[in-house]
Amino acid sequence: MTIATFLNRVNELILNPLIVLAFGLSFVYFTYGIVKFLRLEAGDKSRKEAQDAILWGIVGMVIMFSVYGIIKFVLATFGVTANPGAGQYLNP
């Protein structure tokens, strides 16, 4: 097994599912914040908590996009290409 094959397998089996999971959790938290914000009355203290949930949901999604880009950059630096049809969630 070469280092390129090893990195490709780690990316395929560990990193991509974790990125997708974290992105999904961020999106759910973002959606929760929006729903909570829309259900509350203006001036309510909980509305600030809902705004914070929206903000942190967006921050989480931006971080996951950044992590995906960094992983894609590192794999390209080492010359690792995705195996076509390998069942990857995110093809670098």
C-alpha atoms as a printed R data frame, in Angstrom:
   type eleno elety resid chain resno       x      y      z
1  ATOM     1    CA   MET     A     1   0.000  0.000  0.000
2  ATOM     2    CA   THR     A     2   1.443  3.354 -1.005
3  ATOM     3    CA   ILE     A     3   1.056  6.560  0.950
4  ATOM     4    CA   ALA     A     4  -1.273  7.919 -1.760
5  ATOM     5    CA   THR     A     5  -3.537  4.892 -1.423
6  ATOM     6    CA   PHE     A     6  -3.483  5.183  2.367
7  ATOM     7    CA   LEU     A     7  -4.361  8.905  2.287
8  ATOM     8    CA   ASN     A     8  -7.121  8.258 -0.215
9  ATOM     9    CA   ARG     A     9  -8.638  5.551  2.009
10 ATOM    10    CA   VAL     A    10  -8.404  7.746  5.138
11 ATOM    11    CA   ASN     A    11 -10.089 10.559  3.225
12 ATOM    12    CA   GLU     A    12 -12.763  8.260  1.843
13 ATOM    13    CA   LEU     A    13 -13.579  6.274  4.977
14 ATOM    14    CA   ILE     A    14 -12.920  8.699  7.840
15 ATOM    15    CA   LEU     A    15 -12.613 12.354  6.866
16 ATOM    16    CA   ASN     A    16 -15.418 12.713  4.328
17 ATOM    17    CA   PRO     A    17 -18.093 11.086  6.531
18 ATOM    18    CA   LEU     A    18 -17.004 13.235  9.491
19 ATOM    19    CA   ILE     A    19 -17.152 16.402  7.387
20 ATOM    20    CA   VAL     A    20 -20.606 15.520  6.098
21 ATOM    21    CA   LEU     A    21 -21.792 14.735  9.643
22 ATOM    22    CA   ALA     A    22 -20.411 17.980 11.075
23 ATOM    23    CA   PHE     A    23 -21.877 19.993  8.196
24 ATOM    24    CA   GLY     A    24 -25.249 18.335  8.756
25 ATOM    25    CA   LEU     A    25 -25.154 19.102 12.483
26 ATOM    26    CA   SER     A    26 -24.280 22.727 11.739
27 ATOM    27    CA   PHE     A    27 -27.149 22.972  9.295
28 ATOM    28    CA   VAL     A    28 -29.591 21.472 11.799
29 ATOM    29    CA   TYR     A    29 -28.418 23.928 14.479
30 ATOM    30    CA   PHE     A    30 -28.770 26.802 11.995
31 ATOM    31    CA   THR     A    31 -32.293 25.679 11.094
32 ATOM    32    CA   TYR     A    32 -33.161 25.320 14.791
33 ATOM    33    CA   GLY     A    33 -32.022 28.914 15.351
34 ATOM    34    CA   ILE     A    34 -34.158 30.198 12.489
35 ATOM    35    CA   VAL     A    35 -37.270 28.365 13.678
36 ATOM    36    CA   LYS     A    36 -36.726 29.530 17.251
37 ATOM    37    CA   PHE     A    37 -36.141 33.119 16.080
38 ATOM    38    CA   LEU     A    38 -39.331 33.199 14.020
39 ATOM    39    CA   ARG     A    39 -41.477 31.768 16.820
40 ATOM    40    CA   LEU     A    40 -40.430 34.293 19.466
41 ATOM    41    CA   GLU     A    41 -41.788 37.772 19.980
42 ATOM    42    CA   ALA     A    42 -39.673 40.887 19.410
43 ATOM    43    CA   GLY     A    43 -37.747 41.978 22.485
44 ATOM    44    CA   ASP     A    44 -37.762 38.518 24.049
45 ATOM    45    CA   LYS     A    45 -34.458 37.549 25.704
46 ATOM    46    CA   SER     A    46 -34.532 34.137 24.017
47 ATOM    47    CA   ARG     A    47 -34.448 35.875 20.653
48 ATOM    48    CA   LYS     A    48 -30.781 36.737 21.285
49 ATOM    49    CA   GLU     A    49 -30.111 33.037 21.929
50 ATOM    50    CA   ALA     A    50 -31.790 32.210 18.621
51 ATOM    51    CA   GLN     A    51 -29.618 34.778 16.836
52 ATOM    52    CA   ASP     A    52 -26.552 33.191 18.409
53 ATOM    53    CA   ALA     A    53 -27.689 29.746 17.207
54 ATOM    54    CA   ILE     A    54 -28.070 31.104 13.672
55 ATOM    55    CA   LEU     A    55 -24.638 32.729 13.815
56 ATOM    56    CA   TRP     A    56 -22.876 29.632 15.164
57 ATOM    57    CA   GLY     A    57 -24.659 27.413 12.656
58 ATOM    58    CA   ILE     A    58 -23.304 29.575  9.835
59 ATOM    59    CA   VAL     A    59 -19.837 29.613 11.404
60 ATOM    60    CA   GLY     A    60 -19.912 25.814 11.621
61 ATOM    61    CA   MET     A    61 -20.873 25.458  7.966
62 ATOM    62    CA   VAL     A    62 -18.126 27.887  6.884
63 ATOM    63    CA   ILE     A    63 -15.587 25.924  8.905
64 ATOM    64    CA   MET     A    64 -16.677 22.655  7.276
65 ATOM    65    CA   PHE     A    65 -16.367 24.175  3.787
66 ATOM    66    CA   SER     A    66 -12.891 25.396  4.764
67 ATOM    67    CA   VAL     A    67 -11.870 21.978  6.102
68 ATOM    68    CA   TYR     A    68 -13.044 20.369  2.878
69 ATOM    69    CA   GLY     A    69 -10.979 22.847  0.865
70 ATOM    70    CA   ILE     A    70  -7.884 22.298  3.004
71 ATOM    71    CA   ILE     A    71  -8.185 18.516  2.657
72 ATOM    72    CA   LYS     A    72  -8.623 18.853 -1.097
73 ATOM    73    CA   PHE     A    73  -5.529 21.086 -1.242
74 ATOM    74    CA   VAL     A    74  -3.408 18.675  0.835
75 ATOM    75    CA   LEU     A    75  -4.457 15.665 -1.226
76 ATOM    76    CA   ALA     A    76  -3.685 17.529 -4.456
77 ATOM    77    CA   THR     A    77  -0.280 18.495 -3.041
78 ATOM    78    CA   PHE     A    78   0.555 14.836 -2.467
79 ATOM    79    CA   GLY     A    79  -0.858 13.879 -5.860
80 ATOM    80    CA   VAL     A    80  -3.686 11.807 -4.422
81 ATOM    81    CA   THR     A    81  -6.670 11.471 -6.716
82 ATOM    82    CA   ALA     A    82 -10.055 10.036 -5.836
83 ATOM    83    CA   ASN     A    83 -10.925  6.566 -7.027
84 ATOM    84    CA   PRO     A    84 -13.879  6.889 -9.390
85 ATOM    85    CA   GLY     A    85 -16.861  4.926 -8.123
86 ATOM    86    CA   ALA     A    86 -15.355  4.468 -4.665
87 ATOM    87    CA   GLY     A    87 -18.549  5.709 -3.026
88 ATOM    88    CA   GLN     A    88 -17.121  8.935 -1.647
89 ATOM    89    CA   TYR     A    89 -19.404 11.537 -0.181
90 ATOM    90    CA   LEU     A    90 -17.264 14.425 -1.373
91 ATOM    91    CA   ASN     A    91 -14.947 13.817 -4.276
92 ATOM    92    CA   PRO     A    92 -11.774 15.913 -3.944
